């Protein structure tokens, strides 16, 4: 991405072909200034996005999007010495939008899984309600692993790849989630323990 921006700094987004040559002389100093600022601050965009998202792939996407937006709006920036803060703000806002989007998607997926896991019998319906409450009470990281591995049927390796965490972490989260669920639902295994 940086290479593309560096090689296309003479181009202005939406430039007309005839006016591009006339603008080329005027935008050359701006292009060099952009190159210098980009070289100094591009890694910062990735670090900010990584700090918010905690995922390298998403952070790279957000950093690229932030750099493209900054490039498109660069000529409108009045105080060039504030470029670093401006880029951080752009990156942070895009990363927050991405994080909110990911959370909404996870909520929709978990809601769909829970709705489809319900059974029709009264005992099954009661168990399903308790299971749903127990799953909701799990910490978010454990709940996500349980939903993907146990309810969606993904292998532990697939869950590891989907979440971008080591396999050992997935196993640990699944173990503690199952332990917590077993503790909360033990009255359904041994009906004499119901209160």
C-alpha positions in Angstrom: 0.0 0.0 0.0 2.8 2.4 0.9 4.5 1.7 -2.4 1.3 2.5 -4.3 0.9 5.8 -2.4 4.5 6.7 -2.9 4.4 6.0 -6.7 1.1 7.8 -7.2 1.7 11.0 -5.1 1.8 13.1 -8.2 -1.8 12.1 -9.0 -4.6 13.9 -7.3 -7.8 12.0 -6.7 -10.4 13.0 -9.3 -7.9 14.9 -11.4 -8.8 15.7 -15.0 -6.3 14.4 -17.5 -5.7 17.8 -19.2 -5.2 19.6 -15.9 -3.0 17.0 -14.4 0.2 18.2 -16.2 -0.4 21.8 -15.0 -1.0 20.6 -11.4 2.0 18.3 -11.5 4.5 21.2 -11.0 2.4 22.6 -8.2 1.8 19.3 -6.4 5.4 18.0 -6.6 6.4 19.7 -3.3 3.2 18.4 -1.8 4.0 14.9 -3.1 7.5 15.0 -1.5 6.1 16.3 1.7 3.5 13.4 1.7 6.3 10.9 1.1 8.4 12.2 4.0 5.3 12.3 6.4 4.2 8.8 5.2 7.7 7.3 5.8 7.8 8.8 9.3 4.2 8.0 10.4 2.9 4.9 8.5 4.0 2.4 11.2 2.2 4.6 13.7 -1.1 4.0 11.9 -0.6 0.2 12.2 0.4 0.4 15.9 -2.7 2.5 16.7 -5.0 0.1 14.8 -3.3 -2.9 16.4 -3.8 -1.4 19.8 -7.5 -1.1 19.3 -8.3 -4.3 17.4 -5.7 -6.7 18.8 -5.5 -8.4 15.4 -2.7 -7.9 12.9 -4.8 -8.6 9.8 -7.6 -6.2 10.7 -5.0 -3.7 11.9 -3.3 -3.8 8.5 -6.6 -3.2 6.7 -7.5 -0.3 9.0 -4.0 1.3 8.6 -4.2 1.1 4.9 -7.7 2.6 4.8 -6.5 5.4 7.1 -3.5 6.1 4.9 -5.7 6.3 1.8 -8.1 8.6 3.5 -5.2 10.8 4.7 -3.8 10.9 1.2 -7.1 11.8 -0.3 -7.6 14.7 2.2 -3.9 15.7 2.5 -4.2 18.9 0.6 -7.0 20.1 2.9 -4.8 19.8 6.0 -4.0 23.3 7.0 -1.4 22.6 9.7 1.0 20.1 8.2 3.0 19.9 11.5 -0.1 18.3 13.1 -0.1 15.5 10.5 0.8 12.8 13.1 -2.1 13.7 15.4 -4.4 13.9 12.4 -3.4 10.5 11.2 -3.8 9.0 14.7 -7.3 10.4 14.9 -8.3 9.0 11.5 -6.8 5.6 12.3 -8.4 5.5 15.8 -11.8 6.3 14.5 -11.7 3.8 11.7 -10.4 1.1 14.1 -13.3 1.9 16.5 -15.8 1.6 13.7 -14.3 -1.8 12.7 -14.3 -3.0 16.3 -18.0 -2.0 16.8 -18.8 -3.8 13.5 -17.1 -6.9 14.6 -18.9 -6.9 18.0 -22.3 -6.4 16.3 -21.5 -9.4 14.0 -20.5 -11.6 16.9 -23.7 -10.7 18.8 -25.8 -11.5 15.7 -24.0 -14.8 15.2 -24.3 -15.9 18.8 -28.0 -14.9 18.9 -28.6 -16.9 15.8 -26.8 -20.0 17.3 -28.8 -19.7 20.5 -32.1 -19.3 18.7 -31.4 -22.4 16.5 -30.2 -24.5 19.5 -33.6 -24.3 21.2 -35.7 -27.5 21.4 -39.4 -28.0 21.5 -40.0 -30.2 24.6 -40.7 -28.6 27.9 -37.7 -30.2 29.6 -35.6 -29.4 26.6 -36.9 -25.9 26.6 -36.1 -25.4 30.3 -32.6 -26.8 29.7 -32.2 -24.6 26.7 -33.1 -21.5 28.8 -30.6 -22.4 31.5 -28.0 -23.2 28.9 -28.6 -19.9 27.2 -28.3 -18.0 30.5 -25.2 -20.0 31.4 -23.5 -19.3 28.0 -24.4 -15.6 28.3 -22.7 -15.4 31.7 -19.4 -16.7 30.4 -16.7 -14.2 29.7 -16.8 -13.0 26.1 -13.6 -14.9 25.1 -14.8 -18.2 26.5 -18.3 -17.7 25.1 -17.0 -17.1 21.6 -14.8 -20.3 21.7 -17.8 -22.4 23.0 -20.1 -21.0 20.3 -17.6 -21.7 17.5 -16.3 -25.1 18.7 -19.2 -26.7 20.5 -22.2 -25.2 18.8 -21.0 -24.4 15.3 -18.8 -27.5 15.1 -15.5 -25.9 14.1 -12.3 -27.8 15.0 -10.0 -26.3 17.6 -7.5 -25.4 14.8 -10.2 -23.6 12.9 -11.3 -21.7 16.0 -7.7 -20.7 16.6 -7.4 -19.4 13.0 -10.7 -17.6 13.1 -9.9 -15.8 16.4 -6.2 -15.3 15.6 -5.1 -16.8 18.9 -2.8 -19.8 19.6 -4.3 -23.3 19.8 -3.3 -23.6 23.4 -5.3 -20.5 24.3 -8.4 -21.9 22.5 -8.0 -25.2 24.4 -7.7 -23.4 27.7 -10.7 -21.1 27.1 -12.8 -24.1 26.0 -11.8 -26.1 29.1 -12.7 -23.3 31.5 -15.9 -22.6 29.6 -17.0 -26.2 29.8 -16.1 -26.4 33.5 -18.2 -23.3 34.2 -21.1 -24.6 32.2 -21.0 -28.0 33.8 -21.0 -26.3 37.2 -24.0 -24.2 36.3 -25.9 -27.0 34.7 -25.1 -29.9 37.0 -28.7 -29.9 38.3 -29.8 -31.2 34.9 -27.3 -34.1 35.0 -28.3 -35.1 38.6 -32.0 -34.2 39.0 -31.8 -34.8 42.8 -29.5 -31.8 43.1 -32.3 -29.4 41.9 -33.3 -26.7 44.4 
